[in-house]
């Protein structure tokens, strides 16, 4: 949205209001316009990364964790930070919930 706002010469919130409640028919189906403007992250190397990619990284970490000692949200934040992805613990918890991943204490295998 920032790039469009800059190109058109308006504020980002104006673009957000303009596309709010609007839909687009595509060969793959009907999508809300906001679908095409996913928020993203800037990695430490300066690359842009979508929140979908961050969610996939979290899902991958949880899939490959040791069942006896599952990763906490804080540990996931630390691992992603080492990979150059700055993210807050609360955001990890939010994405984990959206991905239907249980908290670490409920993922533990006894």
Secondary structure, 3 states (H helix, E strand, C coil): CHHHHHHHCCCHHHHHHHHCCCEEEECCEEEEHHHHCCCEEECCCCCEEEHHHHHHHHHHHHHCCCCCCCCCHHHHHHHHHHCCCCCCHHHHHHHHHHCCCCCHHHHCCC
